[in-house]
Amino acid sequence: GIQKITPQLVNHFKDTPLPPPRFDGISLPNTTQAQTSSVPAPSPAISTNTNSSPDAYSMTPSERSRYDTLFPTYSTKNDGYVYGNEAVALFSKSGLDRQTLRAVWNLSDAPVDNRLSKVEFAIAMHLIVCISKKNLPLPTTLPPSLAALQVDNSDASSVGSNGSNSAPSAMAAMSMNLAMSS
């Protein structure tokens, strides 16, 4: 039957450690080891994340590395940028519709120069993976974890402006290719 919870029962079990909950297919860290560890837990005041928890769009170091490895393949002008034509070739493989891909480009290309730097390319690729593989919705604004990557890269994004008129035509080519690919 059901046992009534009394103060004596609570006192009897209060110093008894409970085992961690079990979840099928998920391994939990060894709590005994964590309790005896001499390394202090990181202080929230030191955290670089302004949210109490990372957003669903956070990019892991391994994901970032994968995108950075792809970048030179699509940066065909060897000027440190991926332009519309190159992006269309890759982004279209995701199966996302052209309107979604255009929105991803617009979220990633900041400041707007109609080309993607290495960081902007990683952000665009990550958004595409989040939408197409992780089934996350297309965000209306750049999620905080990804916006932080752009802020960290703001000094590098101003390098390489040569005043040529190829960037707007690259964006027009991307829009045209996206329209034709549907």
N, C-alpha and C positions, 0 to 999 in steps of 0.2 A: 503494500500500500504506500500511500504518500505520508512522509514524515513531516511533522510540524517543525518549522525552523525556530529554534529557541536560542537564547544567548549562550547557553552551555554548548550547543551544537556548533554555533559560530566560533566560539573560543577553541573548541576541539580542532577545527579545521583551519583556523586562521594562519597558523604557521606551517601548514602543509603545502609544499609547492605543487601547483597543478601542472600537468603536462601541457605542452602547447597544443592548440587545436590541430586536427588533421584535415588536410584538404587533398582530395584526389589529384594526382599529377603535379602538385606544387610542393617543392621541398623548402622547408623553413630553415633558417640558420640555427646552429646549435646554441641554445640559449644559455646553457651552462658555461660555455666558453666565453660568450659575450659578457656574462656577469663577472667573470674573473679577469677580464681583459684590463690591462692597466692604461689603455689608450682612452682618453676621455671622449665622450660623444661631441661632435661639432656643435659649437654654440650657434643658435639661430642668428645672433647678431653678426656673426662672421659670414654667414651665407650670402652668396652673390645673387641668389634668387629672391626677388622681392615678394613673391607669392609664398603662402605657407606650404604649397605643394606644387610640383612642376605641372605645367599644362600638358594636355594629351598630345600636343604637337612637338614636345621636346625632342631634340635630335641627339642621339647617343654619339659618342666619339667614333664608334665603328661605322655608324651610318654616315657621319661626316667624312670619314676616310674613304668610304666607297664612292661618295659623290665627288670628292676631290680627285680620286683616281680617274673617274670618267671625264672630268673637265678638259684635259688637254686633247682628248679625242674630238671634242666638239668645238674647241677654240681654234678653228682652222686658220685664222689670220695671225695666230701666234702673237696677239697683242694683249692677251690677258682677259679677253671677253668672249662670250658666246653671243652670236647675233641670231635674229629671228629665224633665218633659214635653217641653221644648224639646230636650233632649239626645237623647231617643228619636227624635224626628222626624228629626234629622240622622244620628245614629249608625246607625240602621236601614238607611239607604241604602247602607251599606258591604257588606251581604249577610252580615255575620257573625251567628252565632246569638246568641240572647239571653243564654246563659250566658257566652259570651266577652265580650259587651258589658258585662255586669254586672261581670265580673272587671276589665275595663278601667276602668270607673267606680271600682271599689274601689281599684285601684292609683293612680288619679289624684287621688282626693278625700282629700288629706292636708294638714292635719288633717281628720278626718272631720266635715263639717258638712252633708252631703247636698246640696251644691251645688258647682258648679265655678267657681273664680275664673278670670280670664283665663289665668293660667299653667297651672292644672289643666286647663282646657279644651284648651289647646295640647298638653299632655301626652297627654290622652285621644285627641285627634284624631291625634296622631302615632303613638300605639300602634296605633290602628285602621289607619292607612295602612301601618305596618310589617307588621302581621299580614295585611291583605287585599291589599296591592299588592306588598310586598317579600318576602312569603312567609316572614317571620320567625315563630318560635313565640311564643305568648303567654307572656311572662315570669312567673315565680312571684313575683318581687319587682321593684320599680321599678328599671330599669337605672341604673347610676351617673350617666350623663350626664343623664338626666331627673330623677333625685333631686336633683342639684345645682341644677336650675332651681327646684325647690320650696324648697330651702334659701335660695337667693337672694331668693325672694319671701316668706319667712316673716314679715317685718315687715308687708307689705301684706295678708296673709291675715287678720290679726286685726282689720282695720278693717271696720266695717259690721255688727257683731253687734247686733241690736236686740231679741233675746230672743223674737222671734215664734215661733210653733209651725209655720210654713209649711214649714220645711226637712224635717222628718221626713215630712210628708205628701207632699212633692214626691218623696222617695225611694220612698215607697210607691207613688205614681202611676207612677214610672218602672218599678218592678218589675212592677206590674200591666200597664202597656203593653207591656213586653217579653214578658210571659207571653202576652198577647193577640195579639202580632204574629207568633207562630210557627204 
